[in-house]
């Protein structure tokens, strides 16, 4: 099973899982730590990877 990685430019993101999997996943808010640049959702194990906006 490959890990789903979601690229985001926000440090606080919400995840409510994948409805098609019918998992018991509440909506959660996750904050990416500046020291790590990513966070794994504890429910669905999606990885949110922080990429600063390019401007
Ligand atoms: Zn999740």
mmCIF file of the protein (N, C-alpha, C, O) and its ligand, coordinates in Angstrom:
data_MODEL
# 
_entry.id   MODEL 
# 
loop_
_entity.id 
_entity.type 
_entity.pdbx_number_of_molecules 
1 polymer     1 
2 non-polymer 1 
# 
_entity_poly.entity_id                      1 
_entity_poly.type                           'polypeptide(L)' 
_entity_poly.nstd_linkage                   no 
_entity_poly.nstd_monomer                   no 
_entity_poly.pdbx_seq_one_letter_code       
;(UNK)(UNK)(UNK)(UNK)(UNK)(UNK)(UNK)(UNK)(UNK)(UNK)(UNK)(UNK)(UNK)(UNK)(UNK)(UNK)
(UNK)(UNK)(UNK)(UNK)(UNK)(UNK)(UNK)(UNK)(UNK)(UNK)(UNK)(UNK)(UNK)(UNK)(UNK)(UNK)
(UNK)(UNK)(UNK)(UNK)(UNK)(UNK)(UNK)(UNK)(UNK)(UNK)(UNK)(UNK)(UNK)(UNK)(UNK)(UNK)
(UNK)(UNK)(UNK)(UNK)(UNK)(UNK)(UNK)
;
_entity_poly.pdbx_seq_one_letter_code_can   XXXXXXXXXXXXXXXXXXXXXXXXXXXXXXXXXXXXXXXXXXXXXXXXXXXXXXX 
_entity_poly.pdbx_strand_id                 A 
# 
loop_
_entity_poly_seq.entity_id 
_entity_poly_seq.num 
_entity_poly_seq.mon_id 
_entity_poly_seq.hetero 
1 1  UNK n 
1 2  UNK n 
1 3  UNK n 
1 4  UNK n 
1 5  UNK n 
1 6  UNK n 
1 7  UNK n 
1 8  UNK n 
1 9  UNK n 
1 10 UNK n 
1 11 UNK n 
1 12 UNK n 
1 13 UNK n 
1 14 UNK n 
1 15 UNK n 
1 16 UNK n 
1 17 UNK n 
1 18 UNK n 
1 19 UNK n 
1 20 UNK n 
1 21 UNK n 
1 22 UNK n 
1 23 UNK n 
1 24 UNK n 
1 25 UNK n 
1 26 UNK n 
1 27 UNK n 
1 28 UNK n 
1 29 UNK n 
1 30 UNK n 
1 31 UNK n 
1 32 UNK n 
1 33 UNK n 
1 34 UNK n 
1 35 UNK n 
1 36 UNK n 
1 37 UNK n 
1 38 UNK n 
1 39 UNK n 
1 40 UNK n 
1 41 UNK n 
1 42 UNK n 
1 43 UNK n 
1 44 UNK n 
1 45 UNK n 
1 46 UNK n 
1 47 UNK n 
1 48 UNK n 
1 49 UNK n 
1 50 UNK n 
1 51 UNK n 
1 52 UNK n 
1 53 UNK n 
1 54 UNK n 
1 55 UNK n 
# 
loop_
_struct_asym.id 
_struct_asym.entity_id 
A 1 
B 2 
# 
loop_
_chem_comp.id 
_chem_comp.type 
_chem_comp.mon_nstd_flag 
UNK 'L-peptide linking' . 
ZN  non-polymer         . 
# 
_pdbx_entity_nonpoly.entity_id   2 
_pdbx_entity_nonpoly.name        ? 
_pdbx_entity_nonpoly.comp_id     ZN 
# 
_pdbx_nonpoly_scheme.asym_id         B 
_pdbx_nonpoly_scheme.entity_id       2 
_pdbx_nonpoly_scheme.mon_id          ZN 
_pdbx_nonpoly_scheme.ndb_seq_num     1 
_pdbx_nonpoly_scheme.pdb_seq_num     101 
_pdbx_nonpoly_scheme.auth_seq_num    101 
_pdbx_nonpoly_scheme.pdb_mon_id      ZN 
_pdbx_nonpoly_scheme.auth_mon_id     ZN 
_pdbx_nonpoly_scheme.pdb_strand_id   A 
_pdbx_nonpoly_scheme.pdb_ins_code    . 
# 
loop_
_atom_site.group_PDB 
_atom_site.id 
_atom_site.type_symbol 
_atom_site.label_atom_id 
_atom_site.label_alt_id 
_atom_site.label_comp_id 
_atom_site.label_asym_id 
_atom_site.label_entity_id 
_atom_site.label_seq_id 
_atom_site.pdbx_PDB_ins_code 
_atom_site.Cartn_x 
_atom_site.Cartn_y 
_atom_site.Cartn_z 
_atom_site.occupancy 
_atom_site.B_iso_or_equiv 
_atom_site.pdbx_formal_charge 
_atom_site.auth_seq_id 
_atom_site.auth_comp_id 
_atom_site.auth_asym_id 
_atom_site.auth_atom_id 
_atom_site.pdbx_PDB_model_num 
ATOM   1   N  N  . UNK A 1 1  ? 0.857   -1.197 0.000  1.00 0.00 ? 1   UNK A N  1 
ATOM   2   C  CA . UNK A 1 1  ? 0.000   0.000  0.000  1.00 0.00 ? 1   UNK A CA 1 
ATOM   3   C  C  . UNK A 1 1  ? 0.884   1.235  0.000  1.00 0.00 ? 1   UNK A C  1 
ATOM   4   O  O  . UNK A 1 1  ? 1.707   1.428  0.895  1.00 0.00 ? 1   UNK A O  1 
ATOM   5   N  N  . UNK A 1 2  ? 0.703   2.065  -1.014 1.00 0.00 ? 2   UNK A N  1 
ATOM   6   C  CA . UNK A 1 2  ? 1.525   3.269  -1.074 1.00 0.00 ? 2   UNK A CA 1 
ATOM   7   C  C  . UNK A 1 2  ? 0.902   4.375  -0.258 1.00 0.00 ? 2   UNK A C  1 
ATOM   8   O  O  . UNK A 1 2  ? -0.317  4.487  -0.131 1.00 0.00 ? 2   UNK A O  1 
ATOM   9   N  N  . UNK A 1 3  ? 1.762   5.165  0.277  1.00 0.00 ? 3   UNK A N  1 
ATOM   10  C  CA . UNK A 1 3  ? 1.312   6.248  1.124  1.00 0.00 ? 3   UNK A CA 1 
ATOM   11  C  C  . UNK A 1 3  ? 0.883   7.418  0.257  1.00 0.00 ? 3   UNK A C  1 
ATOM   12  O  O  . UNK A 1 3  ? 1.571   7.798  -0.691 1.00 0.00 ? 3   UNK A O  1 
ATOM   13  N  N  . UNK A 1 4  ? -0.265  7.981  0.598  1.00 0.00 ? 4   UNK A N  1 
ATOM   14  C  CA . UNK A 1 4  ? -0.733  9.146  -0.132 1.00 0.00 ? 4   UNK A CA 1 
ATOM   15  C  C  . UNK A 1 4  ? -0.069  10.389 0.435  1.00 0.00 ? 4   UNK A C  1 
ATOM   16  O  O  . UNK A 1 4  ? -0.080  10.615 1.645  1.00 0.00 ? 4   UNK A O  1 
ATOM   17  N  N  . UNK A 1 5  ? 0.501   11.184 -0.438 1.00 0.00 ? 5   UNK A N  1 
ATOM   18  C  CA . UNK A 1 5  ? 1.164   12.405 0.007  1.00 0.00 ? 5   UNK A CA 1 
ATOM   19  C  C  . UNK A 1 5  ? 0.442   13.595 -0.595 1.00 0.00 ? 5   UNK A C  1 
ATOM   20  O  O  . UNK A 1 5  ? 0.234   13.676 -1.806 1.00 0.00 ? 5   UNK A O  1 
ATOM   21  N  N  . UNK A 1 6  ? 0.072   14.502 0.267  1.00 0.00 ? 6   UNK A N  1 
ATOM   22  C  CA . UNK A 1 6  ? -0.643  15.693 -0.174 1.00 0.00 ? 6   UNK A CA 1 
ATOM   23  C  C  . UNK A 1 6  ? 0.254   16.904 0.054  1.00 0.00 ? 6   UNK A C  1 
ATOM   24  O  O  . UNK A 1 6  ? 0.714   17.154 1.168  1.00 0.00 ? 6   UNK A O  1 
ATOM   25  N  N  . UNK A 1 7  ? 0.489   17.638 -1.007 1.00 0.00 ? 7   UNK A N  1 
ATOM   26  C  CA . UNK A 1 7  ? 1.318   18.837 -0.899 1.00 0.00 ? 7   UNK A CA 1 
ATOM   27  C  C  . UNK A 1 7  ? 0.425   20.012 -0.539 1.00 0.00 ? 7   UNK A C  1 
ATOM   28  O  O  . UNK A 1 7  ? -0.624  20.224 -1.149 1.00 0.00 ? 7   UNK A O  1 
ATOM   29  N  N  . UNK A 1 8  ? 0.852   20.767 0.452  1.00 0.00 ? 8   UNK A N  1 
ATOM   30  C  CA . UNK A 1 8  ? 0.055   21.912 0.868  1.00 0.00 ? 8   UNK A CA 1 
ATOM   31  C  C  . UNK A 1 8  ? 0.957   23.103 1.151  1.00 0.00 ? 8   UNK A C  1 
ATOM   32  O  O  . UNK A 1 8  ? 2.131   22.950 1.487  1.00 0.00 ? 8   UNK A O  1 
ATOM   33  N  N  . UNK A 1 9  ? 0.384   24.292 1.010  1.00 0.00 ? 9   UNK A N  1 
ATOM   34  C  CA . UNK A 1 9  ? 1.159   25.478 1.379  1.00 0.00 ? 9   UNK A CA 1 
ATOM   35  C  C  . UNK A 1 9  ? 0.629   26.100 2.662  1.00 0.00 ? 9   UNK A C  1 
ATOM   36  O  O  . UNK A 1 9  ? 0.929   27.249 2.988  1.00 0.00 ? 9   UNK A O  1 
ATOM   37  N  N  . UNK A 1 10 ? -0.164  25.320 3.381  1.00 0.00 ? 10  UNK A N  1 
ATOM   38  C  CA . UNK A 1 10 ? -0.661  25.774 4.680  1.00 0.00 ? 10  UNK A CA 1 
ATOM   39  C  C  . UNK A 1 10 ? -0.012  24.929 5.768  1.00 0.00 ? 10  UNK A C  1 
ATOM   40  O  O  . UNK A 1 10 ? 0.310   23.761 5.551  1.00 0.00 ? 10  UNK A O  1 
ATOM   41  N  N  . UNK A 1 11 ? 0.174   25.525 6.930  1.00 0.00 ? 11  UNK A N  1 
ATOM   42  C  CA . UNK A 1 11 ? 0.753   24.734 8.011  1.00 0.00 ? 11  UNK A CA 1 
ATOM   43  C  C  . UNK A 1 11 ? -0.322  24.080 8.872  1.00 0.00 ? 11  UNK A C  1 
ATOM   44  O  O  . UNK A 1 11 ? -0.049  23.139 9.617  1.00 0.00 ? 11  UNK A O  1 
ATOM   45  N  N  . UNK A 1 12 ? -1.552  24.591 8.759  1.00 0.00 ? 12  UNK A N  1 
ATOM   46  C  CA . UNK A 1 12 ? -2.654  23.952 9.471  1.00 0.00 ? 12  UNK A CA 1 
ATOM   47  C  C  . UNK A 1 12 ? -3.633  23.434 8.427  1.00 0.00 ? 12  UNK A C  1 
ATOM   48  O  O  . UNK A 1 12 ? -4.154  24.203 7.619  1.00 0.00 ? 12  UNK A O  1 
ATOM   49  N  N  . UNK A 1 13 ? -3.877  22.147 8.448  1.00 0.00 ? 13  UNK A N  1 
ATOM   50  C  CA . UNK A 1 13 ? -4.741  21.543 7.446  1.00 0.00 ? 13  UNK A CA 1 
ATOM   51  C  C  . UNK A 1 13 ? -5.766  20.644 8.145  1.00 0.00 ? 13  UNK A C  1 
ATOM   52  O  O  . UNK A 1 13 ? -5.562  20.204 9.277  1.00 0.00 ? 13  UNK A O  1 
ATOM   53  N  N  . UNK A 1 14 ? -6.849  20.388 7.455  1.00 0.00 ? 14  UNK A N  1 
ATOM   54  C  CA . UNK A 1 14 ? -7.838  19.472 8.002  1.00 0.00 ? 14  UNK A CA 1 
ATOM   55  C  C  . UNK A 1 14 ? -7.861  18.219 7.157  1.00 0.00 ? 14  UNK A C  1 
ATOM   56  O  O  . UNK A 1 14 ? -7.566  18.246 5.962  1.00 0.00 ? 14  UNK A O  1 
ATOM   57  N  N  . UNK A 1 15 ? -8.218  17.116 7.802  1.00 0.00 ? 15  UNK A N  1 
ATOM   58  C  CA . UNK A 1 15 ? -8.333  15.848 7.095  1.00 0.00 ? 15  UNK A CA 1 
ATOM   59  C  C  . UNK A 1 15 ? -9.560  15.140 7.625  1.00 0.00 ? 15  UNK A C  1 
ATOM   60  O  O  . UNK A 1 15 ? -9.749  15.036 8.837  1.00 0.00 ? 15  UNK A O  1 
ATOM   61  N  N  . UNK A 1 16 ? -10.389 14.656 6.729  1.00 0.00 ? 16  UNK A N  1 
ATOM   62  C  CA . UNK A 1 16 ? -11.501 13.824 7.192  1.00 0.00 ? 16  UNK A CA 1 
ATOM   63  C  C  . UNK A 1 16 ? -11.548 12.494 6.450  1.00 0.00 ? 16  UNK A C  1 
ATOM   64  O  O  . UNK A 1 16 ? -12.590 11.847 6.349  1.00 0.00 ? 16  UNK A O  1 
ATOM   65  N  N  . UNK A 1 17 ? -10.397 12.115 5.941  1.00 0.00 ? 17  UNK A N  1 
ATOM   66  C  CA . UNK A 1 17 ? -10.267 10.780 5.389  1.00 0.00 ? 17  UNK A CA 1 
ATOM   67  C  C  . UNK A 1 17 ? -10.920 10.599 4.039  1.00 0.00 ? 17  UNK A C  1 
ATOM   68  O  O  . UNK A 1 17 ? -11.267 11.563 3.357  1.00 0.00 ? 17  UNK A O  1 
ATOM   69  N  N  . UNK A 1 18 ? -11.075 9.364  3.674  1.00 0.00 ? 18  UNK A N  1 
ATOM   70  C  CA . UNK A 1 18 ? -11.603 8.996  2.375  1.00 0.00 ? 18  UNK A CA 1 
ATOM   71  C  C  . UNK A 1 18 ? -12.930 8.276  2.591  1.00 0.00 ? 18  UNK A C  1 
ATOM   72  O  O  . UNK A 1 18 ? -12.975 7.165  3.120  1.00 0.00 ? 18  UNK A O  1 
ATOM   73  N  N  . UNK A 1 19 ? -13.999 8.929  2.174  1.00 0.00 ? 19  UNK A N  1 
ATOM   74  C  CA . UNK A 1 19 ? -15.330 8.356  2.388  1.00 0.00 ? 19  UNK A CA 1 
ATOM   75  C  C  . UNK A 1 19 ? -15.485 6.979  1.755  1.00 0.00 ? 19  UNK A C  1 
ATOM   76  O  O  . UNK A 1 19 ? -16.193 6.123  2.285  1.00 0.00 ? 19  UNK A O  1 
ATOM   77  N  N  . UNK A 1 20 ? -14.831 6.771  0.638  1.00 0.00 ? 20  UNK A N  1 
ATOM   78  C  CA . UNK A 1 20 ? -15.005 5.505  -0.074 1.00 0.00 ? 20  UNK A CA 1 
ATOM   79  C  C  . UNK A 1 20 ? -14.457 4.321  0.717  1.00 0.00 ? 20  UNK A C  1 
ATOM   80  O  O  . UNK A 1 20 ? -14.835 3.173  0.486  1.00 0.00 ? 20  UNK A O  1 
ATOM   81  N  N  . UNK A 1 21 ? -13.569 4.620  1.643  1.00 0.00 ? 21  UNK A N  1 
ATOM   82  C  CA . UNK A 1 21 ? -13.014 3.535  2.457  1.00 0.00 ? 21  UNK A CA 1 
ATOM   83  C  C  . UNK A 1 21 ? -13.856 3.271  3.693  1.00 0.00 ? 21  UNK A C  1 
ATOM   84  O  O  . UNK A 1 21 ? -13.701 2.250  4.365  1.00 0.00 ? 21  UNK A O  1 
ATOM   85  N  N  . UNK A 1 22 ? -14.753 4.213  3.982  1.00 0.00 ? 22  UNK A N  1 
ATOM   86  C  CA . UNK A 1 22 ? -15.655 4.026  5.121  1.00 0.00 ? 22  UNK A CA 1 
ATOM   87  C  C  . UNK A 1 22 ? -14.939 3.873  6.441  1.00 0.00 ? 22  UNK A C  1 
ATOM   88  O  O  . UNK A 1 22 ? -15.414 3.192  7.349  1.00 0.00 ? 22  UNK A O  1 
ATOM   89  N  N  . UNK A 1 23 ? -13.799 4.510  6.537  1.00 0.00 ? 23  UNK A N  1 
ATOM   90  C  CA . UNK A 1 23 ? -13.045 4.376  7.784  1.00 0.00 ? 23  UNK A CA 1 
ATOM   91  C  C  . UNK A 1 23 ? -13.643 5.264  8.863  1.00 0.00 ? 23  UNK A C  1 
ATOM   92  O  O  . UNK A 1 23 ? -14.342 6.236  8.575  1.00 0.00 ? 23  UNK A O  1 
ATOM   93  N  N  . UNK A 1 24 ? -13.368 4.927  10.056 1.00 0.00 ? 24  UNK A N  1 
ATOM   94  C  CA . UNK A 1 24 ? -13.875 5.673  11.197 1.00 0.00 ? 24  UNK A CA 1 
ATOM   95  C  C  . UNK A 1 24 ? -12.957 6.867  11.441 1.00 0.00 ? 24  UNK A C  1 
ATOM   96  O  O  . UNK A 1 24 ? -12.092 6.846  12.316 1.00 0.00 ? 24  UNK A O  1 
ATOM   97  N  N  . UNK A 1 25 ? -13.172 7.898  10.644 1.00 0.00 ? 25  UNK A N  1 
ATOM   98  C  CA . UNK A 1 25 ? -12.234 9.011  10.620 1.00 0.00 ? 25  UNK A CA 1 
ATOM   99  C  C  . UNK A 1 25 ? -12.963 10.319 10.896 1.00 0.00 ? 25  UNK A C  1 
ATOM   100 O  O  . UNK A 1 25 ? -13.657 10.841 10.023 1.00 0.00 ? 25  UNK A O  1 
ATOM   101 N  N  . UNK A 1 26 ? -12.811 10.846 12.096 1.00 0.00 ? 26  UNK A N  1 
ATOM   102 C  CA . UNK A 1 26 ? -13.403 12.158 12.359 1.00 0.00 ? 26  UNK A CA 1 
ATOM   103 C  C  . UNK A 1 26 ? -12.624 13.235 11.622 1.00 0.00 ? 26  UNK A C  1 
ATOM   104 O  O  . UNK A 1 26 ? -11.491 13.014 11.196 1.00 0.00 ? 26  UNK A O  1 
ATOM   105 N  N  . UNK A 1 27 ? -13.235 14.391 11.479 1.00 0.00 ? 27  UNK A N  1 
ATOM   106 C  CA . UNK A 1 27 ? -12.480 15.499 10.900 1.00 0.00 ? 27  UNK A CA 1 
ATOM   107 C  C  . UNK A 1 27 ? -11.466 15.984 11.928 1.00 0.00 ? 27  UNK A C  1 
ATOM   108 O  O  . UNK A 1 27 ? -11.810 16.298 13.067 1.00 0.00 ? 27  UNK A O  1 
ATOM   109 N  N  . UNK A 1 28 ? -10.239 16.035 11.506 1.00 0.00 ? 28  UNK A N  1 
ATOM   110 C  CA . UNK A 1 28 ? -9.189  16.467 12.427 1.00 0.00 ? 28  UNK A CA 1 
ATOM   111 C  C  . UNK A 1 28 ? -8.402  17.618 11.804 1.00 0.00 ? 28  UNK A C  1 
ATOM   112 O  O  . UNK A 1 28 ? -8.275  17.733 10.585 1.00 0.00 ? 28  UNK A O  1 
ATOM   113 N  N  . UNK A 1 29 ? -7.893  18.441 12.671 1.00 0.00 ? 29  UNK A N  1 
ATOM   114 C  CA . UNK A 1 29 ? -7.008  19.522 12.240 1.00 0.00 ? 29  UNK A CA 1 
ATOM   115 C  C  . UNK A 1 29 ? -5.602  19.155 12.643 1.00 0.00 ? 29  UNK A C  1 
ATOM   116 O  O  . UNK A 1 29 ? -5.341  18.746 13.774 1.00 0.00 ? 29  UNK A O  1 
ATOM   117 N  N  . UNK A 1 30 ? -4.711  19.309 11.700 1.00 0.00 ? 30  UNK A N  1 
ATOM   118 C  CA . UNK A 1 30 ? -3.321  18.935 11.940 1.00 0.00 ? 30  UNK A CA 1 
ATOM   119 C  C  . UNK A 1 30 ? -2.429  20.135 11.669 1.00 0.00 ? 30  UNK A C  1 
ATOM   120 O  O  . UNK A 1 30 ? -2.646  20.886 10.719 1.00 0.00 ? 30  UNK A O  1 
ATOM   121 N  N  . UNK A 1 31 ? -1.429  20.303 12.511 1.00 0.00 ? 31  UNK A N  1 
ATOM   122 C  CA . UNK A 1 31 ? -0.498  21.411 12.313 1.00 0.00 ? 31  UNK A CA 1 
ATOM   123 C  C  . UNK A 1 31 ? 0.876   20.842 11.975 1.00 0.00 ? 31  UNK A C  1 
ATOM   124 O  O  . UNK A 1 31 ? 1.436   20.022 12.704 1.00 0.00 ? 31  UNK A O  1 
ATOM   125 N  N  . UNK A 1 32 ? 1.382   21.297 10.869 1.00 0.00 ? 32  UNK A N  1 
ATOM   126 C  CA . UNK A 1 32 ? 2.699   20.824 10.428 1.00 0.00 ? 32  UNK A CA 1 
ATOM   127 C  C  . UNK A 1 32 ? 3.776   21.544 11.234 1.00 0.00 ? 32  UNK A C  1 
ATOM   128 O  O  . UNK A 1 32 ? 3.789   22.770 11.344 1.00 0.00 ? 32  UNK A O  1 
ATOM   129 N  N  . UNK A 1 33 ? 4.660   20.758 11.783 1.00 0.00 ? 33  UNK A N  1 
ATOM   130 C  CA . UNK A 1 33 ? 5.738   21.340 12.578 1.00 0.00 ? 33  UNK A CA 1 
ATOM   131 C  C  . UNK A 1 33 ? 6.785   21.961 11.659 1.00 0.00 ? 33  UNK A C  1 
ATOM   132 O  O  . UNK A 1 33 ? 7.210   21.357 10.673 1.00 0.00 ? 33  UNK A O  1 
ATOM   133 N  N  . UNK A 1 34 ? 7.182   23.160 11.999 1.00 0.00 ? 34  UNK A N  1 
ATOM   134 C  CA . UNK A 1 34 ? 8.169   23.863 11.175 1.00 0.00 ? 34  UNK A CA 1 
ATOM   135 C  C  . UNK A 1 34 ? 9.469   23.079 11.067 1.00 0.00 ? 34  UNK A C  1 
ATOM   136 O  O  . UNK A 1 34 ? 10.179  23.181 10.066 1.00 0.00 ? 34  UNK A O  1 
ATOM   137 N  N  . UNK A 1 35 ? 9.773   22.316 12.072 1.00 0.00 ? 35  UNK A N  1 
ATOM   138 C  CA . UNK A 1 35 ? 11.040  21.587 12.076 1.00 0.00 ? 35  UNK A CA 1 
ATOM   139 C  C  . UNK A 1 35 ? 10.989  20.333 11.203 1.00 0.00 ? 35  UNK A C  1 
ATOM   140 O  O  . UNK A 1 35 ? 12.033  19.773 10.866 1.00 0.00 ? 35  UNK A O  1 
ATOM   141 N  N  . UNK A 1 36 ? 9.798   19.893 10.839 1.00 0.00 ? 36  UNK A N  1 
ATOM   142 C  CA . UNK A 1 36 ? 9.690   18.643 10.084 1.00 0.00 ? 36  UNK A CA 1 
ATOM   143 C  C  . UNK A 1 36 ? 9.173   18.816 8.665  1.00 0.00 ? 36  UNK A C  1 
ATOM   144 O  O  . UNK A 1 36 ? 9.494   18.029 7.775  1.00 0.00 ? 36  UNK A O  1 
ATOM   145 N  N  . UNK A 1 37 ? 8.364   19.861 8.463  1.00 0.00 ? 37  UNK A N  1 
ATOM   146 C  CA . UNK A 1 37 ? 7.795   20.138 7.137  1.00 0.00 ? 37  UNK A CA 1 
ATOM   147 C  C  . UNK A 1 37 ? 6.791   19.104 6.643  1.00 0.00 ? 37  UNK A C  1 
ATOM   148 O  O  . UNK A 1 37 ? 6.403   19.122 5.475  1.00 0.00 ? 37  UNK A O  1 
ATOM   149 N  N  . UNK A 1 38 ? 6.375   18.217 7.514  1.00 0.00 ? 38  UNK A N  1 
ATOM   150 C  CA . UNK A 1 38 ? 5.301   17.313 7.114  1.00 0.00 ? 38  UNK A CA 1 
ATOM   151 C  C  . UNK A 1 38 ? 4.614   16.793 8.366  1.00 0.00 ? 38  UNK A C  1 
ATOM   152 O  O  . UNK A 1 38 ? 5.151   16.875 9.471  1.00 0.00 ? 38  UNK A O  1 
ATOM   153 N  N  . UNK A 1 39 ? 3.409   16.255 8.170  1.00 0.00 ? 39  UNK A N  1 
ATOM   154 C  CA . UNK A 1 39 ? 2.746   15.572 9.278  1.00 0.00 ? 39  UNK A CA 1 
ATOM   155 C  C  . UNK A 1 39 ? 1.939   14.420 8.696  1.00 0.00 ? 39  UNK A C  1 
ATOM   156 O  O  . UNK A 1 39 ? 1.382   14.521 7.603  1.00 0.00 ? 39  UNK A O  1 
ATOM   157 N  N  . UNK A 1 40 ? 1.886   13.336 9.438  1.00 0.00 ? 40  UNK A N  1 
ATOM   158 C  CA . UNK A 1 40 ? 1.086   12.196 9.016  1.00 0.00 ? 40  UNK A CA 1 
ATOM   159 C  C  . UNK A 1 40 ? -0.223  12.204 9.783  1.00 0.00 ? 40  UNK A C  1 
ATOM   160 O  O  . UNK A 1 40 ? -0.234  12.346 11.006 1.00 0.00 ? 40  UNK A O  1 
ATOM   161 N  N  . UNK A 1 41 ? -1.317  12.053 9.070  1.00 0.00 ? 41  UNK A N  1 
ATOM   162 C  CA . UNK A 1 41 ? -2.605  11.971 9.743  1.00 0.00 ? 41  UNK A CA 1 
ATOM   163 C  C  . UNK A 1 41 ? -2.641  10.678 10.561 1.00 0.00 ? 41  UNK A C  1 
ATOM   164 O  O  . UNK A 1 41 ? -2.341  9.604  10.041 1.00 0.00 ? 41  UNK A O  1 
ATOM   165 N  N  . UNK A 1 42 ? -3.006  10.784 11.835 1.00 0.00 ? 42  UNK A N  1 
ATOM   166 C  CA . UNK A 1 42 ? -3.007  9.581  12.677 1.00 0.00 ? 42  UNK A CA 1 
ATOM   167 C  C  . UNK A 1 42 ? -4.130  8.617  12.330 1.00 0.00 ? 42  UNK A C  1 
ATOM   168 O  O  . UNK A 1 42 ? -4.109  7.469  12.774 1.00 0.00 ? 42  UNK A O  1 
ATOM   169 N  N  . UNK A 1 43 ? -5.115  9.057  11.544 1.00 0.00 ? 43  UNK A N  1 
ATOM   170 C  CA . UNK A 1 43 ? -6.250  8.184  11.220 1.00 0.00 ? 43  UNK A CA 1 
ATOM   171 C  C  . UNK A 1 43 ? -6.064  7.465  9.895  1.00 0.00 ? 43  UNK A C  1 
ATOM   172 O  O  . UNK A 1 43 ? -6.253  6.252  9.808  1.00 0.00 ? 43  UNK A O  1 
ATOM   173 N  N  . UNK A 1 44 ? -5.694  8.216  8.864  1.00 0.00 ? 44  UNK A N  1 
ATOM   174 C  CA . UNK A 1 44 ? -5.619  7.579  7.547  1.00 0.00 ? 44  UNK A CA 1 
ATOM   175 C  C  . UNK A 1 44 ? -4.189  7.490  7.027  1.00 0.00 ? 44  UNK A C  1 
ATOM   176 O  O  . UNK A 1 44 ? -3.948  6.934  5.955  1.00 0.00 ? 44  UNK A O  1 
ATOM   177 N  N  . UNK A 1 45 ? -3.256  8.031  7.776  1.00 0.00 ? 45  UNK A N  1 
ATOM   178 C  CA . UNK A 1 45 ? -1.843  7.948  7.427  1.00 0.00 ? 45  UNK A CA 1 
ATOM   179 C  C  . UNK A 1 45 ? -1.481  8.673  6.145  1.00 0.00 ? 45  UNK A C  1 
ATOM   180 O  O  . UNK A 1 45 ? -0.418  8.445  5.567  1.00 0.00 ? 45  UNK A O  1 
ATOM   181 N  N  . UNK A 1 46 ? -2.369  9.543  5.708  1.00 0.00 ? 46  UNK A N  1 
ATOM   182 C  CA . UNK A 1 46 ? -1.957  10.440 4.643  1.00 0.00 ? 46  UNK A CA 1 
ATOM   183 C  C  . UNK A 1 46 ? -0.827  11.311 5.168  1.00 0.00 ? 46  UNK A C  1 
ATOM   184 O  O  . UNK A 1 46 ? -0.784  11.668 6.345  1.00 0.00 ? 46  UNK A O  1 
ATOM   185 N  N  . UNK A 1 47 ? 0.068   11.635 4.281  1.00 0.00 ? 47  UNK A N  1 
ATOM   186 C  CA . UNK A 1 47 ? 1.141   12.546 4.671  1.00 0.00 ? 47  UNK A CA 1 
ATOM   187 C  C  . UNK A 1 47 ? 0.899   13.906 4.026  1.00 0.00 ? 47  UNK A C  1 
ATOM   188 O  O  . UNK A 1 47 ? 0.710   14.016 2.814  1.00 0.00 ? 47  UNK A O  1 
ATOM   189 N  N  . UNK A 1 48 ? 0.910   14.928 4.860  1.00 0.00 ? 48  UNK A N  1 
ATOM   190 C  CA . UNK A 1 48 ? 0.778   16.289 4.360  1.00 0.00 ? 48  UNK A CA 1 
ATOM   191 C  C  . UNK A 1 48 ? 2.159   16.917 4.374  1.00 0.00 ? 48  UNK A C  1 
ATOM   192 O  O  . UNK A 1 48 ? 2.797   17.030 5.420  1.00 0.00 ? 48  UNK A O  1 
ATOM   193 N  N  . UNK A 1 49 ? 2.604   17.319 3.209  1.00 0.00 ? 49  UNK A N  1 
ATOM   194 C  CA . UNK A 1 49 ? 3.946   17.845 3.052  1.00 0.00 ? 49  UNK A CA 1 
ATOM   195 C  C  . UNK A 1 49 ? 3.878   19.336 2.761  1.00 0.00 ? 49  UNK A C  1 
ATOM   196 O  O  . UNK A 1 49 ? 3.216   19.756 1.812  1.00 0.00 ? 49  UNK A O  1 
ATOM   197 N  N  . UNK A 1 50 ? 4.544   20.119 3.556  1.00 0.00 ? 50  UNK A N  1 
ATOM   198 C  CA . UNK A 1 50 ? 4.495   21.569 3.420  1.00 0.00 ? 50  UNK A CA 1 
ATOM   199 C  C  . UNK A 1 50 ? 5.477   22.069 2.376  1.00 0.00 ? 50  UNK A C  1 
ATOM   200 O  O  . UNK A 1 50 ? 6.672   21.779 2.430  1.00 0.00 ? 50  UNK A O  1 
ATOM   201 N  N  . UNK A 1 51 ? 4.947   22.828 1.423  1.00 0.00 ? 51  UNK A N  1 
ATOM   202 C  CA . UNK A 1 51 ? 5.782   23.478 0.420  1.00 0.00 ? 51  UNK A CA 1 
ATOM   203 C  C  . UNK A 1 51 ? 5.426   24.948 0.457  1.00 0.00 ? 51  UNK A C  1 
ATOM   204 O  O  . UNK A 1 51 ? 4.293   25.312 0.145  1.00 0.00 ? 51  UNK A O  1 
ATOM   205 N  N  . UNK A 1 52 ? 6.358   25.796 0.828  1.00 0.00 ? 52  UNK A N  1 
ATOM   206 C  CA . UNK A 1 52 ? 6.042   27.213 0.910  1.00 0.00 ? 52  UNK A CA 1 
ATOM   207 C  C  . UNK A 1 52 ? 5.611   27.749 -0.455 1.00 0.00 ? 52  UNK A C  1 
ATOM   208 O  O  . UNK A 1 52 ? 6.116   27.303 -1.485 1.00 0.00 ? 52  UNK A O  1 
ATOM   209 N  N  . UNK A 1 53 ? 4.687   28.697 -0.465 1.00 0.00 ? 53  UNK A N  1 
ATOM   210 C  CA . UNK A 1 53 ? 4.264   29.283 -1.748 1.00 0.00 ? 53  UNK A CA 1 
ATOM   211 C  C  . UNK A 1 53 ? 5.449   29.935 -2.443 1.00 0.00 ? 53  UNK A C  1 
ATOM   212 O  O  . UNK A 1 53 ? 6.273   30.594 -1.808 1.00 0.00 ? 53  UNK A O  1 
ATOM   213 N  N  . UNK A 1 54 ? 5.523   29.744 -3.749 1.00 0.00 ? 54  UNK A N  1 
ATOM   214 C  CA . UNK A 1 54 ? 6.616   30.353 -4.502 1.00 0.00 ? 54  UNK A CA 1 
ATOM   215 C  C  . UNK A 1 54 ? 6.133   31.685 -5.055 1.00 0.00 ? 54  UNK A C  1 
ATOM   216 O  O  . UNK A 1 54 ? 5.129   31.750 -5.765 1.00 0.00 ? 54  UNK A O  1 
ATOM   217 N  N  . UNK A 1 55 ? 6.848   32.729 -4.726 1.00 0.00 ? 55  UNK A N  1 
ATOM   218 C  CA . UNK A 1 55 ? 6.452   34.048 -5.209 1.00 0.00 ? 55  UNK A CA 1 
ATOM   219 C  C  . UNK A 1 55 ? 7.662   34.944 -5.350 1.00 0.00 ? 55  UNK A C  1 
ATOM   220 O  O  . UNK A 1 55 ? 7.530   36.102 -5.747 1.00 0.00 ? 55  UNK A O  1 
HETATM 221 ZN ZN . ZN  B 2 .  ? -6.774  11.564 7.646  1.00 0.00 ? 101 ZN  A ZN 1 
# 
